[in-house]
């Protein structure tokens, strides 16, 4: 298979795997104990990673924002409102998705790739067990649910860190910083749409990469690398598509 052929086949493979996963969830929902275990693996084990990343992001963004604002206006009363708006609509969902893609996506691809090269997936098929139903569906559901939880957590951590920076370094009152003056329901809907699409795409892309593993441990490593690259690329593309679509829709109603 040439590179061009493989590239053209990728969207078709992803859509087919997504369809099979949704059908499995509707017709044969996985046991809740399995889903909860995967939610723990996705969510709890990502908390520190996301908290540190978004905390520093909040500190740096507010610091740089205040420095730049002071060059134009001496008033920093709306820095918090602008920061929270950006966090809800852009940084919160997207940075969280990038973190989940690197940690969770690689884990899914490595796990499935190992199962493929050690013939565990073939054994499931021989025993009349659907690998998508058994392996992919619970991980898919866990990632979709925990993306919402982790994004909310990330926004709260970043906002708290930004508030501390604004208060200690620039003497911005926390009550002044914590305002939703610039946040509209449309911004919330954009953020939620991104979170949902990221949660759907990350496990599907990672699982597809894992199922294509071959050649022993080297193949597992290649599939893991491919999963990380593809999931990160998908997050960036989806971010651009949703932001562009939101801009066009808003222009139509103005």
C-alpha positions as CSV (number, residue, x, y, z in Angstrom):
1,X,0.0,0.0,0.0
2,X,1.4,3.4,-1.0
3,X,1.5,6.4,1.3
4,X,-1.2,8.2,-0.7
5,X,-3.5,5.1,-0.6
6,X,-3.0,4.7,3.1
7,X,-3.7,8.4,3.7
8,X,-6.9,8.2,1.7
9,X,-8.0,5.1,3.5
10,X,-7.5,6.5,7.0
11,X,-10.7,8.6,7.2
12,X,-12.8,5.6,5.9
13,X,-11.2,3.4,8.5
14,X,-11.8,5.9,11.3
15,X,-15.5,6.4,10.3
16,X,-16.0,2.6,10.2
17,X,-14.4,2.1,13.6
18,X,-16.5,5.0,15.0
19,X,-19.7,3.5,13.6
20,X,-18.9,0.0,15.0
21,X,-18.1,1.6,18.4
22,X,-21.3,3.5,18.6
23,X,-23.3,0.5,17.5
24,X,-21.6,-1.6,20.2
25,X,-22.4,1.0,22.8
26,X,-26.1,1.2,21.8
27,X,-26.7,-2.5,21.3
28,X,-24.3,-4.1,23.9
29,X,-23.3,-1.5,26.4
30,X,-20.1,-2.4,28.3
31,X,-20.3,-3.3,32.0
32,X,-20.2,-0.2,34.2
33,X,-17.4,-1.6,36.3
34,X,-15.2,-1.7,33.2
35,X,-16.2,1.8,32.1
36,X,-15.5,3.2,35.6
37,X,-12.1,1.5,35.6
38,X,-11.3,3.2,32.3
39,X,-12.6,6.5,33.6
40,X,-10.2,6.2,36.5
41,X,-7.3,5.5,34.1
42,X,-8.2,8.4,31.9
43,X,-9.2,10.9,34.5
44,X,-7.6,10.4,37.9
45,X,-4.2,9.5,36.4
46,X,-4.3,12.7,34.3
47,X,-5.2,15.1,37.1
48,X,-1.7,16.0,38.2
49,X,-0.5,16.3,34.6
50,X,-3.3,18.6,33.7
51,X,-3.2,20.6,36.9
52,X,0.5,21.4,36.6
53,X,0.3,22.3,32.8
54,X,-2.8,24.4,33.1
55,X,-1.7,26.0,36.3
56,X,1.5,27.3,34.7
57,X,-0.4,28.3,31.6
58,X,-2.7,30.4,33.8
59,X,0.2,32.1,35.5
60,X,2.1,32.8,32.3
61,X,-0.9,34.0,30.3
62,X,-2.2,36.4,33.0
63,X,1.3,37.7,33.6
64,X,2.0,38.4,29.9
65,X,-1.6,39.7,29.4
66,X,-1.3,42.2,32.2
67,X,2.2,43.4,31.1
68,X,0.8,44.0,27.6
69,X,-2.4,45.7,28.8
70,X,-0.4,48.1,31.0
71,X,1.4,49.3,27.9
72,X,-1.9,50.5,26.4
73,X,-4.2,51.1,29.4
74,X,-3.5,51.5,33.1
75,X,-6.8,49.6,33.8
76,X,-6.6,45.9,34.5
77,X,-10.2,45.4,35.6
78,X,-11.2,43.4,32.6
79,X,-8.1,41.1,32.3
80,X,-9.9,38.4,34.3
81,X,-13.0,38.5,32.1
82,X,-10.9,38.2,28.9
83,X,-8.8,35.4,30.4
84,X,-11.8,33.4,31.5
85,X,-13.4,33.8,28.1
86,X,-10.3,32.5,26.3
87,X,-10.0,29.6,28.7
88,X,-13.6,28.5,28.2
89,X,-13.6,28.9,24.5
90,X,-10.1,27.9,23.5
91,X,-7.3,27.0,26.0
92,X,-9.3,24.9,28.4
93,X,-10.7,22.4,25.9
94,X,-7.7,22.4,23.5
95,X,-4.8,22.2,25.9
96,X,-6.6,19.5,27.9
97,X,-7.2,17.5,24.7
98,X,-3.6,17.8,23.8
99,X,-2.6,16.5,27.2
100,X,-5.1,13.6,27.0
101,X,-4.0,12.8,23.5
102,X,-0.4,12.4,24.6
103,X,-1.0,10.3,27.7
104,X,-4.3,8.5,27.0
105,X,-4.1,8.2,23.3
106,X,-0.6,6.7,23.4
107,X,-1.7,4.2,26.1
108,X,-4.7,3.0,24.1
109,X,-2.6,2.5,21.0
110,X,0.1,0.7,22.9
111,X,-2.4,-1.6,24.6
112,X,-4.2,-2.5,21.5
113,X,-1.0,-2.8,19.5
114,X,0.3,-5.3,22.0
115,X,-2.9,-7.3,21.8
116,X,-2.7,-7.4,18.1
117,X,1.0,-8.5,17.8
118,X,0.5,-11.1,20.5
119,X,-2.6,-12.5,18.8
120,X,-5.0,-11.6,21.6
121,X,-7.3,-9.7,19.2
122,X,-7.4,-12.8,17.0
123,X,-8.2,-15.0,20.0
124,X,-11.1,-12.7,20.8
125,X,-12.4,-13.0,17.3
126,X,-12.0,-16.8,17.4
127,X,-14.0,-17.0,20.7
128,X,-16.8,-15.0,19.0
129,X,-16.0,-11.8,21.0
130,X,-16.0,-8.5,19.1
131,X,-12.7,-6.7,19.9
132,X,-14.4,-3.3,19.3
133,X,-17.1,-4.1,21.8
134,X,-14.7,-5.6,24.3
135,X,-11.7,-3.2,24.1
136,X,-12.6,0.0,22.2
137,X,-16.2,0.8,23.4
138,X,-15.4,1.2,27.2
139,X,-12.4,3.3,26.5
140,X,-14.3,5.4,24.0
141,X,-17.1,6.1,26.5
142,X,-14.6,6.8,29.3
143,X,-12.6,9.3,27.3
144,X,-15.8,11.2,26.1
145,X,-17.1,11.5,29.6
146,X,-13.8,12.4,31.3
147,X,-12.9,15.0,28.7
148,X,-15.8,17.1,30.0
149,X,-14.7,16.5,33.6
150,X,-11.0,17.2,32.9
151,X,-11.7,20.3,30.9
152,X,-13.8,21.9,33.7
153,X,-11.1,21.0,36.2
154,X,-8.4,22.5,33.9
155,X,-10.4,25.8,33.5
156,X,-10.8,26.0,37.3
157,X,-7.1,25.4,38.0
158,X,-6.0,27.9,35.3
159,X,-8.4,30.5,36.5
160,X,-7.3,30.1,40.1
161,X,-3.6,30.3,39.1
162,X,-4.3,33.4,37.0
163,X,-6.2,35.0,39.8
164,X,-3.3,34.5,42.2
165,X,-0.9,36.0,39.7
166,X,-3.1,39.0,39.1
167,X,-3.6,39.6,42.8
168,X,0.0,39.2,44.0
169,X,1.8,40.7,41.1
170,X,-0.6,43.4,39.7
171,X,-2.9,44.0,42.7
172,X,-6.1,43.0,40.9
173,X,-8.8,42.2,43.4
174,X,-9.9,38.5,43.1
175,X,-13.6,39.7,42.9
176,X,-12.7,41.9,40.0
177,X,-10.7,39.1,38.3
178,X,-13.5,36.5,38.6
179,X,-16.1,38.1,36.3
180,X,-18.0,36.5,33.4
181,X,-18.6,39.9,31.7
182,X,-17.1,38.7,28.4
183,X,-18.5,35.2,28.5
184,X,-21.6,34.5,26.4
185,X,-23.6,31.3,26.0
186,X,-22.2,31.0,22.5
187,X,-18.7,30.8,23.9
188,X,-19.8,28.0,26.2
189,X,-21.4,26.1,23.3
190,X,-18.2,26.4,21.3
191,X,-16.1,25.1,24.1
192,X,-18.5,22.2,24.8
193,X,-18.5,21.3,21.0
194,X,-14.7,21.2,21.0
195,X,-14.7,19.0,24.1
196,X,-17.1,16.5,22.6
197,X,-15.3,16.3,19.3
198,X,-11.9,15.9,21.0
199,X,-13.4,13.2,23.2
200,X,-14.7,11.3,20.2
201,X,-11.7,11.6,18.0
202,X,-8.8,10.8,20.4
203,X,-9.8,7.2,21.4
204,X,-11.0,6.3,17.8
205,X,-7.7,7.5,16.2
206,X,-5.6,5.9,18.9
207,X,-7.5,2.6,18.6
208,X,-7.2,2.6,14.8
209,X,-3.5,3.0,15.1
210,X,-3.3,0.2,17.6
211,X,-5.3,-2.2,15.4
212,X,-2.8,-1.5,12.5
213,X,0.2,-2.6,14.6
214,X,2.4,-5.4,13.2
215,X,5.8,-6.8,13.5
216,X,6.3,-7.3,17.2
217,X,7.5,-4.6,19.7
218,X,8.8,-2.4,16.9
219,X,5.4,-2.3,15.4
220,X,3.8,-1.4,18.7
221,X,6.2,1.5,19.1
222,X,5.4,2.7,15.6
223,X,1.7,2.5,16.2
224,X,2.0,4.4,19.4
225,X,4.0,7.2,17.7
226,X,1.5,7.3,14.9
227,X,-1.4,7.6,17.4
228,X,0.2,10.5,19.2
229,X,1.0,12.4,16.0
230,X,-2.5,11.7,14.5
231,X,-4.4,12.6,17.6
232,X,-2.5,15.9,18.1
233,X,-3.0,16.8,14.5
234,X,-6.7,16.0,14.8
235,X,-7.1,18.2,17.8
236,X,-5.5,21.2,16.0
237,X,-7.6,20.6,12.9
238,X,-10.8,20.3,14.9
239,X,-10.0,23.4,16.8
240,X,-9.6,25.3,13.6
241,X,-12.8,23.9,12.0
242,X,-15.0,24.6,15.0
243,X,-13.6,28.1,15.5
244,X,-14.1,28.9,11.8
245,X,-17.6,27.5,11.8
246,X,-18.5,29.5,14.9
247,X,-17.1,32.7,13.3
248,X,-19.2,32.1,10.1
249,X,-22.3,31.4,12.1
250,X,-21.9,34.5,14.3
251,X,-21.3,36.6,11.2
252,X,-24.6,35.4,9.8
253,X,-26.6,36.5,12.8
254,X,-25.0,39.9,13.3
